[in-house]
Amino acid sequence: MAEYSTSDFRKGIRVELDGEPYLVTESEFMKPGKGQAVYRIKCKNLIRGNVLDRTYRSGDKIKAADIEEHTLQYLYNDSASWHFMHPETFEQYSLEKGNLGDAWKWLIDGMNVAVVFWNGHPLTVTPPNHVELKIVYCEPAAKGNTATNVQKPVKLETGVEIFVPAFINNGDIVKVDTRTGEYIERVKKA
């Protein structure tokens, strides 16, 4: 099994602590006036999401987590689980809504997503940074309301609600940033 030495500690590496996978979110080197150098790291648990602070002395080692990332195709959801398929092996995987975080809001049938695996089990799903979704419901814009930055709530085909400019109508397709959940632009009229 691969290991990381303290000199390899940096943001973004994936390590195994107490038998679970963690992502290093912060790494800090400290050299006190006297004594041995220390490394402080903050790690986010990839299963539960909690954060740990750990301190290591120079020369310590941590086991690398057996993490893989694959591109899978989103198939469907049955309201309890979301189902994905590997496009080459046709092997299917499912994740519960709690493991998806906010990713479920942006998934449409046939979309390719990045899935992180630990010991062969899917952990997290990351949709593309930008998705194009159809508006299924919105209130009509008020006439004469042409002031800048006037926004109204709309419902997208995935069931999520976002705010868009007042000129957007039912049936329009909009581009949304999945990282922030914000409207980017109107793509085309359906």
Protein Blocks (a to p, Z undefined) as FASTA:
>chain_A
ZZddfklgcghiacdeehiacddfbdcddddfbdcdddddddddfknopacdddddehia
cddddddddddddfbdehlaccdddfklopacdddfklnommlmmgcehiacddddeehi
afbdcddfbdcdddfbdcdddehiacghiacddddfkopacdddfkbcehiacdddfkno
pafbdfbdZZ
